[in-house]
Amino acid sequence: MKGFERNEATDLCVAIGELLDSKKAENIVVFDITKLSSVANYMVLATVTSTTQGKAISDFVEESLNKVGVRALRRDGAMDWIVLDYNDVIVHIFTQEIRDFYHLEKIWGENKNAFSLDDIRKFLEKEEQEKQKAEKEQTSKEKKKTEKTQSAKSTKKTETKKGAK
């Protein structure tokens, strides 16, 4: 996927996206803003159907990440737009009305540097398959090398025994 690289910040984006998705947030998008901002590297945007859902989801994201030692530097916003700041990743959770009004996607480049959660999942799945394939190939090469070495040792032993007779 052009423009998306695996690193600590993207792994955090994926984790946040999965947490948002698990609580039924909608239209989850990750924006790579590394070349556009010095404030953060990524933004995660998600829409909720109500302010109650927004508060519950933001609390859930914070609590879940706190459990693994990732703490928000700051939490800000009203009930209809909540922002969680994780330094390299800024999370915006808002109602559809607020999202439509402020249209952050337009400000940050629309589709040029945006990745849906489904796109990221497919990318990660493909990356994992390629990794497994490379590991299998490496194991196969090592196995062949070992077999070749053992075969050569066996041949040398046979020759040594014949020569000793």
N, C-alpha and C positions, 0 to 999 in steps of 0.2 A: 504494500500500500504506500504509494508515494507520499513522502512527508511524515510518515509515522515510524518512529524508531523506538525500540524497546529500551527503556531506562527506568530509573527509580520513579521519576515523575509520571511517565506514561503508565507504569504499573499502578501508581496511586490513582490515576484517572480511571483506569479499568476497574479497580476495586470500588471506587466511589460510584461509578456507573452501575456496577452490579448491585451495590447496596440500594441505590435509587430505584433500580428496576425491580428489585425484590419487594419493594413497598409500593409498587404500581405507579411510580412517577412516569410521565409520558414524554415523548419527543426528546430523549436524552441525546445530547450532542456534545462532542469534545472538540474544542478549538485549539489549534496549535498557534499560540501567539508569541512564540519565541522571537520572531523577527519584527514583531509589531509593538512589543511592550517590554519595559525593564521591570515591571511590577511582578509578573509571573510568566511561566512558560505555557501553561494550559488553563483553559476555562472549561468547566463542565456546566452545561445549561440543562435544566429539567423543568418540566411543567407539572403542576399539581392541579387537582380539580377543586380544591378548597383551601382556605387558610389553615383549617384544622389539620388537613393532610400535610400541608407544607411544614407546619411546626413539628408534627409527628415524624416526618421523614428527616428533617434536619436534625432533630434530636437523635434519631436512630443512627444516622451517619456519624455524628459526633461520638456517640457512645460506642459504636462498633469500632471505629478507628482508635478511640482512646484505649480500648482493650488490647490493641496490638502496639500501643506506644506511639501512635500518631495523633498529635494534638493540634487542634485548630489554633492558629495564632490570634484569630479574631472571629467573632460572630457579629453580624450587623444586619440591620434591616427591620422592616415592619413585617406583619404577618403575611402580606401578599407578595413580599419579595425578601427572601432571606439569603444572605451571603455568608459563606464559610471560607475563611482564608487559611489555606494550608501551605503558604509561602509559594511554592512552584505551581500550585493548583488552586484556582479560585472557583468555588462552587456557587452557582446562582440557582435558587429554587424559587420559582414564582408561578403565580396563577396565569392562565392563558391571556387574560385581559392585560395584565402588566407586561407580559412578554411581547404581546402584539404592539402595545403602545411604545415601548422602549426599543424594540427590535435590535437587540444586541448583535444578532447574526449579521445584520447589514453593516454595523459599525466595525465588526471584526473580520469581515471578508467573506461573508456568505459561505459558499461551498468550496472556495479556493483552499481553505485550510480547516475544513470541518469534517469530522468523522462521526458517523452514527455509531451507537453501541454495537449494532449488528455488524457493521463493517469491521470494527475492531475485533469482535469475536471471531469473524472469519479469518482475519489476518493472523490472529494468535493461534487459531487452529491449524492454519497452513504452516505457520512457523514451527509449531510443535511437530507436525508430520515430517517436515523437512529435517528437523533435529533428530527425530527417531530414525529416519532413513539414513542420515549421515552416521549415526551411531551403529546401525546395523552394518553398513558398509565397512566401517572401521573395525568392528568385531570380526567381520568376515575376512578382511585383509589380515588381521592379526592371527586368526585361526589358520588361514592358508600358510602364513609365514611359519607358524609353529609346526604345522604338518610337514612342511618342506624341510625344516630344520631336523625334525625327528626322523624323517625319511633319509636325510643325508647321514645322520648319525648311525642309523640302522644299516645303511649300505656300507659305511666305513667299518662298522663292527664285523659285518659279514666278510668284507675284504681282508680285514686283519686276521680273522680266524682262518680263512683259506690260506693266507700267506704264512701263518704259523705252522700249518700242517706240512 
